[in-house]
Amino acid sequence: MEYILLAVFVLGYLGIALEHSIKIDKAASALLTGTILWGLFVLGIQEIPPHLSEMFADFAAESPGGHGSLSTFYEHRLMHHMQDISSILFFLLGAMTIVELVDAHEGFRVITDKINTRSKVKLMWIICILTFFFSAVLDNLTTSIVMISLLRKLVDDKETRWLFAGMVVISANAGGAWSPIGDITTTMLWIGGQLSTSVIIVNLILPSLVAMFVPLAVLSLRLKGEVSRPVYYNEPGLEPTTKFERNIVFAVGVGGLLFVPVFKTVTHLPPFMGMMLSLGMIWLITERLHHKKNVEHKSPLSVIGVLRKIDTASVLFFLGILLAVSALQEAGHLILAATSLREALNDVYLIDMAIGLLSAIVDNVPLVAASMGMYEIVQPGMVTDDWSAAFVQDGAFWQFLAYCAGTGGSALIIGSAAGVAVMGLERIDFVWYLKNISLLAILGYFAGAGVYLLMFAL
């Protein structure tokens, strides 16, 4: 059954990759893959996998009469994963709604009106640097959504915009790797106690910058000419919003997104709660802002009107991908992969680099979670050799894991939350990204890794 699960995952993966060739939306392939994998897992695996035996014993002990059925336990495990999945989906939905609402009010003109250059190279550098630092303050998923909305105002040609979008993925992932709130895997290591704030920032910012600058420099050599901007025909006096309305919605929207990590740090509640709070606030403000307008003018500027424009297929695609990965995690495939890496490589740096590349194929969250489960934090007094020294708090393994898991997912467009969001928003073809961006991302990944090794390992 384990091999059947892998075969279904590979077939689903091919369906996503060949979306344009087979004329089937990737959301359909992802949903089928995720739900079929869970169905096969529940029906086909009649014995508890070894890594779940202790959990099943605890579950059975807590069940009425001290007995718990296997099917009930698997349902319990699915709902456990759905807690994490739904929090990501609600976060994504909230961020997309806020960004779309700012866009409907033409709020991004606050930024786009100040970007006067039409040079492809200069604009690429501006976009990437903004993305890199926004990602560290917000997170790579939210930043990628915001930057795609900006690009739609700055670049009209689809092929050129896809190149910019590809670099947004690389820059967002690189920017998130060196911040404790920039990437979910770095946040996991930060919350888990493997890494402290100062170490993450000081030791990883330079490798992360290199991971962005190298592909950016290479791509700059290829770019020629100027971008053509979209043309908007707004008759004088008939613009959808006033300057005051644009500015207030932009300020509240961006402020709300920036508030999310602050809310999480203060309350320790999941990030989607902060996002929902920000969405509720901007919803209240826009309702009051336009309450005197007639329905025809008010509707496109309301949250209800904006929700009709949200790309629901992208959200469902995300759901399918995360369900598929969680099924492989429950079946033990990810833990088996982590064990094999340790036995085959036996070097903390090589293991981290392999995990980073593997995260381009399988989501980096369960990979980091599996690594955190396999390799426990070693107390300073228990260090006996170089291997165990790498696993103390702020040890080399955890630092390099944060970098590799954060940036390695850029190698494929479905290898990171930022990539999946950009793929859904811009309808980027998997194969196109593979041909035009993947090699650049891998080049930046190894360049940044090399810088880290020169700084701390050699």
C-alpha positions as CSV (number, residue, x, y, z in Angstrom):
1,M,0.0,0.0,0.0
2,E,2.9,2.4,0.7
3,Y,4.0,2.1,-2.9
4,I,0.5,2.7,-4.1
5,L,0.3,5.9,-2.1
6,L,3.6,7.1,-3.6
7,A,2.3,6.2,-7.1
8,V,-0.9,8.2,-6.6
9,F,1.1,11.2,-5.3
10,V,3.4,11.1,-8.4
11,L,0.4,10.9,-10.7
12,G,-1.2,13.8,-9.0
13,Y,2.0,15.7,-9.1
14,L,2.2,15.1,-12.9
15,G,-1.4,16.3,-13.2
16,I,-0.5,19.6,-11.6
17,A,2.7,20.0,-13.5
18,L,1.1,19.3,-16.9
19,E,-2.0,21.4,-16.2
20,H,-1.9,23.2,-19.5
21,S,-1.1,20.1,-21.5
22,I,-3.9,17.9,-20.2
23,K,-6.4,20.9,-20.0
24,I,-7.4,20.1,-16.3
25,D,-7.1,22.8,-13.7
26,K,-4.5,22.1,-11.1
27,A,-7.0,22.5,-8.3
28,A,-8.9,19.5,-9.5
29,S,-5.7,17.4,-9.6
30,A,-4.6,18.5,-6.2
31,L,-8.0,17.8,-4.6
32,L,-8.2,14.4,-6.2
33,T,-4.7,13.6,-5.0
34,G,-5.2,14.7,-1.5
35,T,-8.6,13.0,-0.9
36,I,-7.7,9.8,-2.7
37,L,-4.4,9.5,-0.7
38,W,-6.3,9.8,2.6
39,G,-9.0,7.3,1.4
40,L,-6.4,4.8,0.4
41,F,-4.4,5.3,3.6
42,V,-7.5,4.8,5.9
43,L,-8.8,1.7,3.9
44,G,-5.5,0.1,3.0
45,I,-3.3,0.4,6.1
46,Q,-4.8,-1.9,8.7
47,E,-1.9,-1.8,11.1
48,I,-0.8,1.2,13.0
49,P,2.5,2.6,11.5
50,P,5.3,2.4,14.0
51,H,5.6,6.2,14.3
52,L,1.9,6.5,15.3
53,S,1.8,3.6,17.8
54,E,2.4,5.7,20.8
55,M,-0.2,8.2,19.7
56,F,-2.7,5.4,19.1
57,A,-2.1,4.0,22.6
58,D,-2.8,7.4,24.1
59,F,-5.9,7.8,21.9
60,A,-7.2,4.4,22.9
61,A,-6.7,5.1,26.6
62,E,-8.7,8.3,26.4
63,S,-11.5,6.7,24.4
64,P,-14.7,5.4,26.2
65,G,-13.9,2.1,27.8
66,G,-10.3,2.4,26.9
67,H,-10.9,1.2,23.3
68,G,-10.5,3.2,20.2
69,S,-11.0,1.9,16.6
70,L,-8.4,2.3,13.9
71,S,-10.8,4.2,11.7
72,T,-11.7,6.6,14.5
73,F,-8.1,7.2,15.2
74,Y,-7.4,8.0,11.5
75,E,-10.3,10.4,11.5
76,H,-8.7,12.0,14.6
77,R,-5.4,12.3,12.8
78,L,-7.1,13.9,9.8
79,M,-8.8,16.5,11.9
80,H,-5.5,17.2,13.6
81,H,-4.0,18.1,10.2
82,M,-7.1,20.0,9.3
83,Q,-6.4,22.4,12.2
84,D,-3.1,23.4,10.6
85,I,-4.5,23.3,7.1
86,S,-7.6,25.4,7.8
87,S,-5.5,28.0,9.7
88,I,-3.3,28.4,6.6
89,L,-6.4,28.6,4.3
90,F,-8.1,31.2,6.5
91,F,-4.9,33.2,6.7
92,L,-4.6,33.0,2.9
93,L,-8.3,34.0,2.4
94,G,-8.0,36.9,4.8
95,A,-4.7,38.2,3.2
96,M,-6.2,37.9,-0.4
97,T,-9.3,39.8,0.6
98,I,-7.4,42.6,2.3
99,V,-5.1,43.0,-0.7
100,E,-8.0,42.8,-3.2
101,L,-9.9,45.5,-1.2
102,V,-6.8,47.8,-1.3
103,D,-6.5,47.1,-5.0
104,A,-10.2,47.9,-5.6
105,H,-9.7,51.3,-3.9
106,E,-6.5,51.8,-6.1
107,G,-4.6,52.0,-2.9
108,F,-1.4,50.6,-4.4
109,R,-1.1,53.8,-6.4
110,V,0.6,55.2,-3.3
111,I,3.5,52.9,-4.3
112,T,3.2,52.6,-8.0
113,D,2.9,56.4,-8.6
114,K,6.3,56.7,-7.0
115,I,7.9,54.0,-9.2
116,N,8.6,56.0,-12.3
117,T,11.2,53.8,-14.0
118,R,10.2,51.7,-17.0
119,S,13.6,49.9,-17.2
120,K,13.0,46.2,-16.8
121,V,16.3,45.8,-14.9
122,K,15.8,48.7,-12.5
123,L,12.2,47.7,-11.9
124,M,13.2,44.1,-11.2
125,W,15.8,45.2,-8.6
126,I,13.2,47.5,-6.9
127,I,10.6,44.8,-6.8
128,C,13.0,42.1,-5.4
129,I,14.5,44.3,-2.7
130,L,11.0,45.4,-1.6
131,T,9.8,41.8,-1.6
132,F,12.9,40.7,0.4
133,F,12.4,43.1,3.3
134,F,8.6,43.0,3.2
135,S,8.8,39.2,3.6
136,A,10.9,39.5,6.7
137,V,8.4,41.9,8.3
138,L,5.2,40.3,7.1
139,D,5.8,36.8,5.9
140,N,6.5,35.3,2.5
141,L,3.0,34.3,1.7
142,T,1.4,37.7,2.4
143,T,4.2,39.5,0.7
144,S,3.9,37.5,-2.5
145,I,0.2,38.3,-2.7
146,V,0.9,42.0,-2.2
147,M,3.7,42.1,-4.7
148,I,1.6,40.3,-7.4
149,S,-1.0,43.0,-7.0
150,L,1.7,45.6,-7.4
151,L,3.1,43.9,-10.5
152,R,-0.3,43.9,-12.2
153,K,-0.2,47.7,-11.9
154,L,3.3,48.0,-13.2
155,V,3.8,45.3,-15.9
156,D,1.3,44.7,-18.7
157,D,3.0,41.9,-20.7
158,K,2.2,38.5,-19.3
159,E,5.5,36.8,-20.1
160,T,7.5,39.7,-18.5
161,R,5.2,39.7,-15.5
162,W,5.8,36.0,-15.0
163,L,9.5,36.6,-14.9
164,F,9.0,39.3,-12.3
165,A,6.6,36.9,-10.4
166,G,9.2,34.1,-10.4
167,M,11.7,36.5,-8.8
168,V,9.1,37.5,-6.3
169,V,8.9,33.8,-5.2
170,I,12.7,33.6,-4.8
171,S,12.9,37.0,-3.0
172,A,10.0,36.3,-0.7
173,N,11.4,32.9,0.3
174,A,14.9,34.3,0.8
175,G,13.5,37.3,2.8
176,G,11.4,35.0,5.0
177,A,14.3,32.7,5.9
178,W,16.3,35.2,8.1
179,S,13.3,36.4,10.1
180,P,11.6,34.5,12.9
181,I,8.2,35.6,11.5
182,G,9.1,35.6,7.8
183,D,8.6,31.9,7.0
184,I,6.5,29.3,8.7
185,T,9.5,26.9,9.0
186,T,11.7,29.5,10.6
187,T,8.8,30.4,12.9
188,M,8.5,26.7,13.9
189,L,12.1,26.5,14.8
190,W,11.9,29.8,16.7
191,I,8.8,28.7,18.7
192,G,10.2,25.2,19.2
193,G,13.3,26.7,21.0
194,Q,15.8,25.5,18.4
195,L,16.7,29.0,17.4
196,S,16.7,32.4,19.1
197,T,15.8,35.7,17.4
198,S,19.2,37.3,17.3
199,V,20.9,34.2,15.9
200,I,18.3,33.9,13.1
201,I,18.7,37.5,12.0
202,V,22.5,37.9,12.4
203,N,23.6,34.6,11.0
204,L,21.1,34.1,8.1
205,I,20.6,37.6,6.6
206,L,23.8,37.5,4.5
207,P,23.2,34.0,3.0
208,S,19.6,34.9,2.3
209,L,20.6,38.1,0.5
210,V,23.0,36.1,-1.6
211,A,20.2,33.6,-2.4
212,M,18.3,36.5,-3.9
213,F,21.1,38.6,-5.4
214,V,22.7,35.8,-7.4
215,P,19.6,34.9,-9.5
216,L,18.7,38.6,-9.7
217,A,22.1,39.5,-11.2
218,V,22.0,36.6,-13.6
219,L,18.5,37.5,-14.8
220,S,19.4,41.1,-15.1
221,L,21.9,40.1,-17.8
222,R,19.0,38.7,-19.9
223,L,16.5,41.5,-19.5
224,K,16.5,44.2,-22.1
225,G,14.3,47.2,-22.8
226,E,11.4,48.7,-20.9
227,V,8.2,47.4,-19.5
228,S,4.8,48.4,-20.8
229,R,2.4,49.5,-18.1
230,P,-1.3,48.7,-18.1
231,V,-3.5,51.6,-19.3
232,Y,-6.5,52.6,-17.2
233,Y,-9.2,54.8,-18.6
234,N,-10.7,56.7,-15.8
235,E,-12.6,59.8,-17.0
236,P,-11.8,62.9,-14.9
237,G,-14.2,63.0,-11.9
238,L,-15.2,59.4,-12.4
239,E,-12.4,57.7,-10.5
240,P,-13.8,54.9,-8.2
241,T,-12.2,56.5,-5.1
242,T,-10.9,59.8,-3.8
243,K,-7.3,60.4,-2.8
244,F,-8.4,60.4,0.9
245,E,-10.2,57.0,0.5
246,R,-7.2,55.5,-1.4
247,N,-4.8,56.6,1.3
248,I,-6.9,55.5,4.3
249,V,-7.6,52.1,2.9
250,F,-4.0,51.5,1.9
251,A,-2.8,52.6,5.3
252,V,-5.3,50.4,7.2
253,G,-4.7,47.5,4.8
254,V,-0.9,47.5,5.1
255,G,-1.1,48.3,8.8
256,G,-3.4,45.4,9.3
257,L,-1.0,43.0,7.5
258,L,1.9,44.3,9.6
259,F,-0.2,43.9,12.7
260,V,-0.5,40.1,12.2
261,P,2.9,39.1,13.4
262,V,2.6,41.5,16.3
263,F,-0.7,40.0,17.3
264,K,0.8,36.5,17.1
265,T,3.8,37.5,19.3
266,V,1.7,39.1,22.0
267,T,-1.2,36.6,22.1
268,H,0.5,33.4,20.9
269,L,-2.7,32.7,18.9
270,P,-2.4,31.4,15.3
271,P,-1.6,34.0,12.7
272,F,-5.0,33.6,11.0
273,M,-6.7,35.1,14.1
274,G,-4.7,38.3,13.6
275,M,-5.5,38.3,9.9
276,M,-9.2,37.9,10.6
277,L,-9.0,40.8,13.2
278,S,-7.4,43.0,10.5
279,L,-10.0,42.0,7.9
280,G,-12.8,42.8,10.4
281,M,-11.3,46.2,11.0
282,I,-10.9,47.2,7.4
283,W,-14.3,45.8,6.7
284,L,-15.8,48.1,9.3
285,I,-13.9,51.1,8.1
286,T,-14.8,50.6,4.4
287,E,-18.5,50.1,5.3
288,R,-18.5,53.4,7.1
289,L,-16.4,55.1,4.4
290,H,-18.9,54.3,1.7
291,H,-22.2,54.1,3.6
292,K,-23.7,57.2,1.8
293,K,-23.0,56.0,-1.7
294,N,-25.5,54.2,-3.8
295,V,-25.4,50.4,-4.2
296,E,-23.9,50.5,-7.7
297,H,-20.8,52.5,-6.6
298,K,-20.5,50.9,-3.1
299,S,-20.6,47.3,-4.1
300,P,-17.3,47.0,-5.9
301,L,-15.6,48.7,-2.9
302,S,-17.1,46.5,-0.2
303,V,-15.6,43.3,1.2
304,I,-18.7,41.4,0.0
305,G,-18.0,42.6,-3.5
306,V,-14.3,41.9,-3.3
307,L,-15.0,38.3,-2.1
308,R,-16.7,37.5,-5.4
309,K,-13.3,38.3,-7.1
310,I,-11.2,36.0,-4.8
311,D,-9.6,33.1,-6.7
312,T,-11.3,30.3,-4.8
313,A,-9.6,27.7,-7.0
314,S,-6.3,28.7,-5.6
315,V,-7.5,28.1,-2.1
316,L,-8.8,24.7,-3.0
317,F,-5.5,23.9,-4.7
318,F,-3.7,24.7,-1.5
319,L,-6.2,22.5,0.4
320,G,-5.5,19.5,-1.9
321,I,-1.7,19.9,-1.8
322,L,-1.6,20.1,2.0
323,L,-4.0,17.1,2.3
324,A,-1.7,15.0,0.0
325,V,1.4,15.9,2.0
326,S,-0.3,15.2,5.3
327,A,-1.3,11.7,4.1
328,L,2.3,10.9,3.1
329,Q,3.4,12.2,6.6
330,E,0.8,9.9,8.3
331,A,1.9,6.9,6.2
332,G,5.5,7.5,7.4
333,H,7.1,8.4,4.1
334,L,8.6,11.7,5.3
335,I,10.1,10.2,8.4
336,L,11.5,7.4,6.3
337,A,13.0,9.9,4.0
338,A,14.6,11.8,6.9
339,T,16.0,8.6,8.4
340,S,17.4,7.6,5.0
341,L,19.1,11.0,4.7
342,R,20.8,10.6,8.0
343,E,22.1,7.1,7.1
344,A,23.2,8.0,3.6
345,L,24.8,11.4,4.2
346,N,25.8,11.4,7.9
347,D,26.7,15.1,7.7
348,V,24.5,17.8,9.2
349,Y,25.2,20.3,6.4
350,L,24.5,17.8,3.6
351,I,21.3,16.6,5.4
352,D,20.1,20.2,5.6
353,M,20.9,20.9,1.9
354,A,19.1,17.7,0.9
355,I,16.0,18.7,3.0
356,G,16.0,22.1,1.3
357,L,15.9,20.5,-2.2
358,L,13.4,17.9,-1.1
359,S,11.2,20.8,0.1
360,A,10.8,21.9,-3.5
361,I,8.9,18.6,-4.1
362,V,7.2,18.1,-0.8
363,D,6.0,21.0,1.4
364,N,8.8,22.2,3.8
365,V,6.5,22.4,6.8
366,P,6.2,18.6,7.4
367,L,9.8,18.1,6.4
368,V,11.0,20.5,9.1
369,A,8.4,19.0,11.5
370,A,9.9,15.6,10.8
371,S,13.4,16.9,11.4
372,M,12.4,18.5,14.7
373,G,10.9,15.1,15.7
374,M,13.9,13.1,14.6
375,Y,16.6,15.3,16.0
376,E,16.0,16.6,19.5
377,I,17.7,19.6,21.0
378,V,20.9,18.6,22.8
379,Q,21.6,20.2,26.1
380,P,25.1,21.9,26.3
381,G,26.1,19.4,29.0
382,M,25.3,16.5,26.8
383,V,27.6,17.5,23.9
384,T,30.1,14.7,23.2
385,D,31.3,15.3,19.7
386,D,30.8,17.6,16.7
387,W,27.6,15.8,15.6
388,S,25.8,16.4,18.9
389,A,27.2,20.0,19.1
390,A,25.3,20.8,15.9
391,F,22.0,20.1,17.7
392,V,22.2,22.4,20.7
393,Q,20.0,25.4,20.7
394,D,21.2,27.8,18.0
395,G,23.4,24.9,16.7
396,A,24.6,24.8,13.1
397,F,22.0,22.1,12.1
398,W,19.1,24.3,13.1
399,Q,20.5,27.5,11.6
400,F,21.3,25.9,8.3
401,L,18.0,24.0,8.3
402,A,16.1,27.4,8.6
403,Y,18.0,28.7,5.6
404,C,17.7,25.6,3.4
405,A,14.0,24.8,4.2
406,G,13.2,28.5,3.6
407,T,14.9,29.0,0.3
408,G,15.0,25.5,-1.2
409,G,11.3,25.5,-2.0
410,S,11.9,28.2,-4.7
411,A,13.4,25.5,-7.0
412,L,9.8,24.5,-8.0
413,I,6.8,26.8,-8.0
414,I,4.8,24.4,-5.8
415,G,7.6,24.0,-3.3
416,S,6.6,26.9,-1.1
417,A,3.5,28.7,0.1
418,A,4.6,31.8,-1.8
419,G,5.1,29.8,-5.0
420,V,1.7,28.2,-4.7
421,A,0.0,31.5,-4.1
422,V,1.8,33.2,-7.1
423,M,1.0,30.2,-9.3
424,G,-2.7,30.5,-8.4
425,L,-2.9,34.3,-8.7
426,E,-1.0,34.6,-12.0
427,R,-1.8,31.1,-13.5
428,I,1.9,30.4,-14.1
429,D,2.5,27.2,-15.8
430,F,4.6,24.6,-13.8
431,V,6.7,23.7,-16.8
432,W,7.3,27.4,-17.7
433,Y,8.6,28.1,-14.2
434,L,10.8,24.9,-14.4
435,K,12.4,26.2,-17.6
436,N,12.8,29.8,-16.7
437,I,13.1,30.2,-13.0
438,S,14.1,26.9,-11.3
439,L,17.8,26.9,-12.4
440,L,18.1,30.5,-11.1
441,A,16.6,29.5,-7.8
442,I,18.9,26.5,-7.4
443,L,21.9,28.7,-8.3
444,G,20.9,31.2,-5.6
445,Y,20.2,28.4,-3.1
446,F,23.7,26.9,-3.5
447,A,25.4,30.3,-3.5
448,G,23.7,31.3,-0.2
449,A,24.5,27.9,1.2
450,G,28.1,28.4,0.2
451,V,28.3,31.7,2.0
452,Y,26.9,30.2,5.2
453,L,29.4,27.3,5.0
454,L,32.3,29.8,4.5
455,M,31.1,31.9,7.5
456,F,30.6,29.0,10.0
457,A,31.7,25.6,8.7
458,L,35.0,26.1,7.0
